[in-house]
């Protein structure tokens, strides 16, 4: 679909046609693989479109966003050179500290559930490395399951998250252990606990690798915590920034310059 954005008298002098339309989001998308310094004309057209057609929802995706969409669709791969040493800040938790703490969590969980079996549920996907290492340290019988959550820009907090991939294993009258990578506001876990409690498990507890209690908006009962961390943006050991850095063997702060550089471009709808 094309939109008129400029007129010469009564005659349309300029049109703008976004690259594609996402009906499920009512979103028009314009792609650019050009360098930031060369996208001024497209930014001008988007600005004119928004002024003339304020009800049209349109986003400009830059080179990095475009490559990530291709990678997720299986048509390409992220550029390895995007993983740069100079992006990494202080190492907050070393590989040895991670191994030691995960082993201790496994022992504690095994003692607490002695004589019982568990349904261990990983919340995808930043939890992957922590989940695998923790599972190897749990000595009571358990089954493994996963769920995935999708986040929306809803008006109410509980409307901002939904279960996108549900667990397969029935949890009624079973002891459930939710495994999370990081707890911030608590809103996501508050929603998830409400949904799972309706299925009448015998018990449901949470273990998280990282916790930021200073960001909490909703109190959630986190029984097992690996580490409390500051408000730095952290990556590594499964945690990512734009799908990068997950494979780092430690947890470190990402330099603010990396985030500031990306936030200077329009935000990608998630």
N, C-alpha and C positions, 0 to 999 in steps of 0.2 A: 504494500500500500504506500502511496506517495502523499506527502503533505505539502500544500503551498505555504511558503514561509516569507515570500516577498512579492510585492506588486509594483507595477509601473502603471499608475492610474488604476484602471479597472482590470488590467491584464496581469495575470500571474507571470512574474519574471523569474522566480526561482522556486524549485521544488526540492524536497528532501525525502529520500526513500531509504529507510532503515534496512539493514541486511536481512533480518528475519524477525518473526513475531512468535512469542511464546504464549499461546492462549491460556494455558493453565495459570499463568502469572499475570496475564494481561500486560505483557511487557514487550516493548520493541527494543531490539538490540542492534547496535552498530559496532562493527569490528574494525580495529586498526592494528596492523602489525608494524606501523611506522614508529620511528623514534618519537619521544615526547616532544621534541622541538619542532616536529613536522606535523603535529596534529591540530594546530591552531585553526585551520579552516573547518575541520570537523567539529571542534568545540564551538566555533562560531555558529555553525548550522544547528547544533543541538540547542544552543542558547536561544536562537531565534525560534526554533520549534517550540520550546517550552514557553516562550513569551506569547506566541500566537495560539498555541494549542495547549493550555495549561493542564488539561485533563489527560493528555497523552503521557503514559509512563514509558520513558526511554532511558537506556543506559548505554554508555560507551565502554567497550571492553578493550583494554590495552594489550600489548604483546604478551605479557606474562599471563594475564587472565585467559587470553586466547589459547596459549599453549597448554595451560592446565585443562581447559575444556577438551581440547583434542586428546590429551593423555587419558583423561577419565573416560572418553568415548572409545579409546583403544586405537586412535589414529596417529599417535605420536608419543614422544617421551619428553619429560621435563629436561631442560638443559642442565647438564651436570655442573657447568661453570657457575650456576646460580648458588651452589653450595660453597661459600667462601669462608675461609678462616677469619677474615676481618669482620664478618657478621657476628661472630661469637663473642659474648661477653664473659663474665666470670663463671667458672664452673662451680655450681652450687652443691651438687651431690656427685661424688666420684663413683666409678664402677664398683670399687670395693665397698663403699658405704651402701650402695644399692643392694649388692649381693648380701651383705650382712643383715640389713634391715628386712629384706624380703624373707630371708631364712628365719628371722625371729618372728615375723608375722605368721609364717606357716606353722611354726611350733605353737604359737599362742592359739591360733585357730584350731589346730589339731587337738590341743588340750581341752578347749572349750566345747568341742563337739565329739569328744570321746564317747564311743558307744552309739553314735548316731551317724546317719549318712546325710549328704548335702547335695543340693542343686546349686552349682556354682555358675553364676551368670555374668558374663563379661559384657560391658557396655561399650560397643564399638565406637571408634576404632583405635583411639589413642592408647587404649588399655592393653593392646596386643602383647607387647613384650612383658609388661608387668604381670599380666594374666598367666602367660606361659611359665614364667619363673616361679610365681606363687603356687600354681597348681602342682608343680613338681615337689613343693615343700609340704603340702597338705597330706597327712598320713591317714585320714579317715576316708571311707568310701565316698565317692561323689560322682555325679554326672556333670558334664559340661554343656552349657548352652550360651547363646548369645542373643542380644537384641540391639537394635539400632534405632536411634531417635532422629527425628527431623524437626528442625526449628523453623518457626514462622514469626513474622512481625505482627503478632496479634495484639489486640487492644488490651486484653487482660493477661496477666502473667501465665495463667494455666492454659491459655490458648496459644502460647508461643512454642509449645513442644508437643509432639505426637510420636507414637511408636510407629516407625517405618518398617522395621523387621522384628516380628514378635518371636518370643521363645517357642520352641517346639515341645518341650517337656512339660507335662502337667505338674503344677506345684501345690495343688491342694493337699493339705496335711503333710507337706514336706518342709524341711528346713532349707531356706534359701539364703545364699550369700551373694550379694551384688558386689561386683568388682569394678571400681571406677578409677580412672587415671587421676583426676583432679576435681576437687569440690570448691566452687567459688561462692556464688550467691545462694545455692541450695534450691533454687527454683526448679531445676530439672529433676533432681532427686525427689523433691516434694511431690511433683506430678507423678513420677514413676512409682513411688511408694504407694500413692493412692490407688493407682491402677492395679498394681500387683496384689495389694491387700484385699481387693474385691474377690480375688481368686482363692482366698482363705488358706494361705500357707500356714504351717505350724508355727513358723517364725520367719522373720526376714531381717537380715543385718547387712551393714555396708562396710566394706573395706576399701580404702582409697590410698593410692600411692602418695598423693600430695593433697594438702589442705591449705586453704587461705581463709581462716576464720574471720579475718578482718573485713572480708567482702560479703559476709553472710547477710542475706536479706530475709531468709526463712530458715528457722532452726530445723535441722534434720539430724536424726540420731546416727552419727557416724561412729561405729564401735571400734574400728581398727584404722589407725592412721600411720602411714609410713613416715612422712616428714611434713612439718609445717614450713611454708615458704613465704617470702615477701611478695609484693605485688609486681615484681618483674615478670615480663613475658618470658616463659621458659620453654625450652625445646629439648629434644633428645629422649632416648629410651621410650620411643613410641609417640612422644608429643611432637607436634609439627607446627610450622608456620607456612601456610599455603602449600601443604603437603611435603615440604622439605624438612630435613634435619631429624626425621624419625629414627634414623639408624645410628645416631650418635650414641656411644656407649655410656655416656654420662648425661646429667641434666644440667643445663647451663642457661644463663640469661641471654636473650637475644638483644643485640644492641639497638637502642631506640632509633638510631639513624636508619636502620633497615625498615622499621615500621613507619617512621615518618616519611620515608621516601615513597612507600606504597600508598599511604593515606593521602598523599598529594594528588593521587589520581582518583577518579570516581570509584566509589565502592561497588563491588560486585554483589549482586543480590544472592543471598545464600538461603 
